[in-house]
Amino acid sequence: MTKVLVVADSAVSQAGLESVLKGVPDFETVFGLPEPLDWIRLLEEDPADVILVEGIDAAIVPQLAELAAEESMPAIVVLARSTERQYLARMLALGVRGILPYSASAAEIVAALRAAAEGLTVFHSNFQRDLFDDRVWPKPAVEGERFEPLTPREQEVLGLLSQGYSNKAIAARLYLSEHTVKFHLGMIFEKLGASSRTEAVAIGLRQGLIML
């Protein structure tokens, strides 16, 4: 049984999502309020496997990421009203595990929730071109191009970065200070020629430094 916490910004949206999910036999669905602190309190009382978020403004994405990075927190799937390229890439880079368009079908929502609950990152095919456009993700390295090798610790940090962990969560996971994590990230960016967390993960994937 997969427990799903649904967070919608209106009663109408909540009712619509309830109608989508109530007939799924392997889902147990609960509903929360559109405030992160309320989610935390609810999840402490009644843990869930995945959170479905609808209608949340882009400004709340960093708060979503902090929640997603906590080891005890469930995966987060977002029904995105914004389709701007940088917004979509930022959500993935920060740790949101699923991104669907606001117009997603019931079958697509259910499939995404199941996949995210199993630890997969999910995005709708409508977003494929935008998410993997050259302006967001770097082009493959030209033949013969080499990056300075990462140390074993830097590879660990990069691997956790690719899973959406925040600096604080990486520090806790590896028993390091946040200052040390920031230092390692700086070295990773320098060695890979990356200017952002998203770009570092993309390069790491292309170079085989990260295994999904």
Summary of the structure (lengths in Angstrom):
residues: 212
radius of gyration: 17.8
end to end distance: 25.1
largest distance: 56.4
contacts: 639
relative contact order: 0.11
helix: 50%
strand: 14%
